[in-house]
Amino acid sequence: MVTTKRKKAVVAVAEPALSIIDAMNDPALFGNWYSGPSWDPWKAVLAGAFCLPMTEAEKEIFREVAGGREPPKKRPKEIWVAGSRRLGKGAVASALAAWSAAFFDKQDRLRPGERALVLCLSVDVKLARVLLGYIKAFFVSIPMLKEMVVNETQWGLTLNNGVDIEVMAASMSGVRGRAIELVVLDELSFFSTENSANPDLEIYRALLPGCATLDGMIVGISSPYLESGLLYSKFKEHFGKDSEGVLVLKAATRTLNPTIDQAVIDKAYHDDPVAAASEWNGEFRNSLAGWLDRRRTAAVASATATPSASRTLKALFPFSTA
């Protein structure tokens, strides 16, 4: 009886494969988590990213976060999202992972005994556990997906359609030797390891061969940080451009999550404009400028209290005539 149920589940899920938007709208799938108008901006962005039909209003939203470019005509192999805090990045990443795994239909491209991998890499174990919880919730709460689970491990799920879902802390060694259908780089701007000065780039390079077998997709989604690293490199090279195979998006919090109170953002800008621009407006920080801002603020604050104030200010503002 169990075997029969599993075979039926595979047929039901794979025939036909639904789009990510269909899955997010279907109350029998992800619809209960992504209902209501607050999710419409994200759905517009995903529709554009996956080359789905769009209204003109949805295209306008897409252009706003894509630097003015039109939606791609062919599904990109890489999607990079520089998104502010409380944007719903984890919710969208988990939906993409669950959808990609459940509706996988490339079994004919795998060798006998080979399994496809949907992989999510997070900054650390703590964030990996959070993302894994989101993904497992779909396979616990949705009857059709629940039937697909053959085994549950500490860090993933084994499905009966030939797909493994694994979530782990970012590591170069953990990404080799697998046929990858989708990989999510969660908060990649903050990846760090003891053995590499550029862990995000090294991990990215290690992933590329694994994505070749299945034409797997890489989704990098993160709050922006400094003007350095893989996310910033992709942003600088591709944002606003009709790059083939690469789509870069940059979004302020309220653009894709209008439920956040503007007053919270306004206070953040009042307290620390540089940090707020990064946290809430999706801007990359210039590390030198941030350092100078802090030094200048301290210097000005002490200008009337220390005899050497003029020398301090001249050191920090060498081109000032004051």
Summary of the structure (lengths in Angstrom):
residues: 322
radius of gyration: 22.4
end to end distance: 84.9
largest distance: 86.1
contacts: 1025
relative contact order: 0.14
helix: 48%
strand: 16%
